[in-house]
Amino acid sequence: MGSGLVRLILIRLAQAGPLLVAVSLIVFALIYLAPGDPVRTLLGAKPVTPEAIAVLRERYNLEDPFIVQYLKWLWQMLQGDLGRSISGNRRVINIIAERLSISAFLAAMSAVIVLGAGIGLGAWAALRRGSWIDRLTVTSGVLGISSPPFVTGLFLLYLFGVILGWFPTFGAGANFLDRLWHLTLPAIALAFSVMAIVMKITRAAMIEAMVKDYVTFARARGLSARRVLLQYVLRNALIPVITAAGLVIVSLVAGSIYVEVTFALPGLGTLMVDAVSKRDIPLIQGTTLVFSLFVVVANLLIDILYTFIDPRIRFEGVKS
Amino acid sequence: MTLPEAIDAHPVRRVSRRLAQMPLLVALAFVVVCVVVMCAVLAPWIAPYDPSLQRLDVGVSLPSSDLILGTDTLGRDILSRSIHGASTALVGPMVIAAGAFAIATILGLLAGYLGGWIDTLIMRWVDFMHGLPSTLIVIVVVGVIGGGYWVAVAVLLIAFVPSDTRIVRSAVLEQRPRPYIDAARSLGISKPRILLVHIIPNILPIIVAYVAIDFAFALVNLAGLSFLGLGVEPGTADWGRMLSENRNLLLGGNPLGTLVPASAMILTAISMNLIGDWLFEEFIG
C-alpha cells in the first residue's frame, strides 16, 4: 500500500476516463450514422406527425450543435435516464433490468469454467509434457481458437440437446437449479474458445516457472512436491494469466451475444441484436453502454487487483 | 540466429527443403484450403443445382440419392449452397487480412523506424483502440449503418488494423539494430529505400504468417456478423447465414443444413491457423 498504489489507481482511472468518453461518443453518434434523417430514425414505425417530431427534437435537442447535443444526452444517461425504446415505447432501463439476470448468470458460469478448466488443464498439460493430455490440450486450443461460440454452441446443441437429449434445447429455466441446467450448454459453448487462451498461457507460464532457480532450490530444501507446485510454480505462473484477464472478459462479453442468439436465450445480447435489426436506436445505445461500461470497469478492477498480486508493480511503480 | 542459416546462399533451396519436411497435419491443412478455393472458383460448374433454386414442393428433406445433403425449408439444395458459400467465406476475409496488414505495415514501419512523436502518436491510437470493446462496436456500427457484406468487411478491416500495427512495429524494432541496417545507412542509402528494400523483405515472413492467422479470425468474425443477420444480404448462400437460417432444422428436419456449413467454417479456420503457426515456426521462430 502507500502512495505508489494510490498513484497507480489514479493513473488507471485517468486512462479509463477517455475510453468511456470515446465509447459514449461513438454510441451517441449512432443516431447520425444511421442512413437518413435522425428524426425519421428515431420515429421508427410511428406515424410522422408534427407533434411526434417536436417531442423528439425536444428530447434529443436536435436544434443544438452536435457537441451540445452530446453533452446533454450524456447528462441524461448519467442520471440513469436511458430514454424510451422506439418499438415498445418502454423505458430502456427497465427492459435492460429484466434481461440482465440471464446474461449475468451465463457470464458467471462461463467464467468459472474458463478459470477452473482453463487453469487446471493448462497446468496438468505442463506437468505431463508430451503425454496424451498435453497433446489433447494443445489440439483443443487450436480448435477453440478456430471455433467461434456460435458454431461450438450449435454442435453442442445438436449432440447433447437433440441426439442425447441430456439438456434442454429451449428456454432459460425458472429457478436456480433449473437455470443451471438450461445454461450448461450455452456456458460451455461460451467458455470453450475463451478457455483456449487461458489454457495456452497457463501451460506456457508453468513450463517456464518449473525450471526457475527458486523452484530447484525449493525442491533442494526438501519441500514437498505439492507445496512446491502450489506455492512456487502455480502462484508465479498465474501472473501472466491475470494479465490476460482483460482479454478474457472482453471475449466473454462479445461471445455471450452470439451464444444467447444461438440458444435463443432472452438475455442482454439478444436484446441488443434485436434492437440492432429493428434500428431501435435508444435501445441500442442503452445496451451498448451497459456492455461497454462493464468491460471498462472490469478491466480497471483487474489492473488494480494485479498490483495486489504482483508486488513488483507496487514497489517499482508503473511503466507506460 | 545460427551462422549456417545466415550465410545460406540458396534461399530457394532452403524453402523447398522445408516444404518437403512439412508435417502431415499442415499438409492436410493445405489440402483443405485448396479444396475450399476450388469450391469457390468452380462453384457454378461443380454444384449440382442452382443454390437459390427453391423447390417448395420438396420443402425440407433429408439426404437422398438425388440431393446428397438434403434441402432446407425452402427446398434449396444444401450441398450447392455450401459449395457456393465458399466464395463469401474466402473473398471477404482475404480482403480484411490483406487490407488490414497493408495499412498496418505503413503505420508499423513509420512507428518502428522513425520513432519519436510519430511512434508515440500511432501507438497511443493503437492502445486506445485496444481498450475499446471492438466486437461489440463492430456489431452495433455495422447494424446501424444497415448491414451488408462489404460494410461488414470494411468495419472489420478497420478493427483489425491496431493489433496488426503492433505486430509490424515490433518486427521492425527487431530489425532496426541489426548490422545490415547500419551498413545500409553508412552507405548513404535513403530512409524510404532502407524501409522498402531492406526492412520489408526481412519482415515479410512474419507478415505472411500473421495474414494467415488473421484470415482465420476474419472468417469467423465475418461469418458471425452474417449469422446475426448483419453481413450478407438475405438469400445469399453463405456459411454464417446458413447457420442462422437452418438453426431450427437441427431440432428436427435436416440437421445437415447447419452441420455442413459449420464444419466447413471450422475446418477452413483451423487449416488457416495451422498454416499460419507452421509458417511462423518454420520461417521465423
Interface residues (C-beta under 8 A of the other chain):
Chain A: Q15 P18 L19 A22 V23 I26 V27 L30 L33 A34 P35 V142 L143 I145 S146 S147 P148 F150 V151 L154 F155 L157 Y158 G161 V162 T169 V250 V253 A254 I257 Y258 V261 T262 M272 V273 V276 S277 R279 I281 I284 T288 F291 S292 V295 V296 N299
Chain B: F128 G131 L132 P133 S134 T135 L136 I137 I139 V140 V141 G143 V144 I145 G146 A216 V220 N221 A223 G224 F227 L228 G229 L230 L243 S244 R247 L250 L251 G252 P255 T258 L259 A262 M265 I266 A269 I270 N273 L274 D277
